[in-house]
Amino acid sequence: MSLCRVFSLVALTVAATVLSAGPWAATFSRGATSGVQMPTDPAEAMAVFEGDVEKWDNGPVSYLFLSEELEEWKELETDEERREFIQWFWDRRDDDLRDRQHPFKEGFYTRVATANRRFSGFPRGWKSDRGRVWIILGRPDGLRTDFATELEIWTYNTYGGILRSSSSMGEMQAAFIRAGVGNREIYGGIAPGVWPPYLLSAFNIVNRALIENPSLKRGQ
């Protein structure tokens, strides 16, 4: 099967999912966190993965790191520096620094929680190949199973509402092949389980387009 690899993003803008503050605030006020690594509630996912600054970079946020951000993170030595970096990291992706709400961060952890609910194979949830695509690109615009090849094919035109283009963009597909009970691996690379270069390129373009405040300095 040939997969469409046309990938075009023109005049990208961010359209992050906006969640009401109520449920999030209520969950945090209860101090809700089970400590498990597959939380299925968005607020609990945020509490779990934002709670340990030393291991923060090993969580789902690793999918968002730009190369220069990762290099800077590796140079940090204290928890105070890491907390400052984490605040800066999310603020770079905030479309309005004048309020305390952070719709992109909340939308991100909503996608993490959804991946943990939807994908029960091994690796599970956000650690799975489908979880990674879901978290970075969002809900696909189309999802089908090709019964001849048993490939599960996700089609993206608008990147799940995370990013949209001011003009028509080429269709992009991500395909997953069955790799066990309830589990699927990415398909289309040079070998089973190897990520296709066009999809890695898409991840990088999307992650860079999410930076709202590129000139923001740490500590500002």
Secondary structure as GFF3:
##gff-version 3
##sequence-region A 1 220
A	DSSP	beta_strand	13	14	.	.	.	ID=ss1
A	DSSP	alpha_helix	21	29	.	.	.	ID=ss2
A	DSSP	alpha_helix	42	50	.	.	.	ID=ss3
A	DSSP	three_ten_helix	56	58	.	.	.	ID=ss4
A	DSSP	three_ten_helix	60	63	.	.	.	ID=ss5
A	DSSP	alpha_helix	67	74	.	.	.	ID=ss6
A	DSSP	alpha_helix	79	91	.	.	.	ID=ss7
A	DSSP	alpha_helix	103	118	.	.	.	ID=ss8
A	DSSP	three_ten_helix	125	127	.	.	.	ID=ss9
A	DSSP	alpha_helix	129	137	.	.	.	ID=ss10
A	DSSP	beta_strand	142	146	.	.	.	ID=ss11
A	DSSP	beta_strand	151	156	.	.	.	ID=ss12
A	DSSP	three_ten_helix	159	161	.	.	.	ID=ss13
A	DSSP	beta_strand	163	164	.	.	.	ID=ss14
A	DSSP	beta_strand	172	180	.	.	.	ID=ss15
A	DSSP	beta_strand	183	187	.	.	.	ID=ss16
A	DSSP	alpha_helix	197	209	.	.	.	ID=ss17
###
